[in-house]
Amino acid sequence: MPIIVNIDVMLARRKMQSKELAEKLEITPANLSILKTGKAKGIRFDTLEAICKILDCQPGDILEYVSE
């Protein structure tokens, strides 16, 4: 898949654990894992906005396009 999800990178930069992010987003750790691994078919803009707000980053820091 040409879209890479860099949530793990941002979590490491912010010294935050996945569990803490999931709690702040009010989603299950399993659903966050689906996002992190790129297995999700899509992401809602309000979820992306919340991730960016919590991690103090831009959507481009989370999502990356790599041509195949």
C-alpha positions in Angstrom: 0.0 0.0 0.0 1.5 3.4 -1.0 0.1 5.2 2.2 2.4 4.8 5.2 1.0 5.5 8.7 3.7 7.0 11.0 1.8 7.0 14.3 4.6 4.9 15.9 7.2 7.5 14.9 5.2 10.4 16.4 4.5 8.4 19.6 8.2 7.8 20.0 9.0 11.5 19.5 6.4 12.5 22.1 7.5 9.7 24.4 3.9 8.4 24.6 2.6 4.8 24.6 -0.1 3.5 22.3 -2.3 2.7 25.3 -2.2 6.4 26.4 -3.0 7.6 22.9 -5.9 5.2 22.6 -7.3 6.3 26.0 -7.1 10.0 24.9 -8.8 9.2 21.6 -11.4 7.1 23.4 -10.8 4.2 21.1 -9.7 0.6 21.9 -6.0 -0.3 21.7 -7.0 -2.8 19.0 -8.5 -0.1 16.8 -5.5 2.0 17.2 -3.3 -1.0 16.3 -5.3 -1.3 13.0 -4.6 2.3 12.3 -0.9 2.0 13.1 -0.3 -1.0 11.0 -2.0 0.5 8.0 -4.7 -2.2 7.9 -7.5 0.4 8.2 -9.4 1.1 4.9 -9.8 4.7 5.9 -9.7 7.2 8.8 -12.3 9.8 9.8 -11.1 13.4 9.6 -12.2 13.9 13.2 -10.0 11.0 14.3 -7.1 12.4 12.3 -7.7 15.8 13.9 -7.7 14.3 17.4 -4.5 12.4 16.8 -2.8 15.6 15.5 -4.1 17.6 18.4 -2.9 15.1 21.0 0.5 14.5 19.3 0.9 18.2 18.4 1.6 17.4 14.8 0.3 17.9 11.2 -1.5 15.2 9.2 1.6 15.0 6.9 3.5 13.8 10.0 1.1 10.9 10.4 0.4 9.9 6.8 3.0 9.6 4.0 2.6 8.7 0.4 5.2 6.4 -1.2 4.9 5.5 -4.9 5.1 1.8 -5.7 
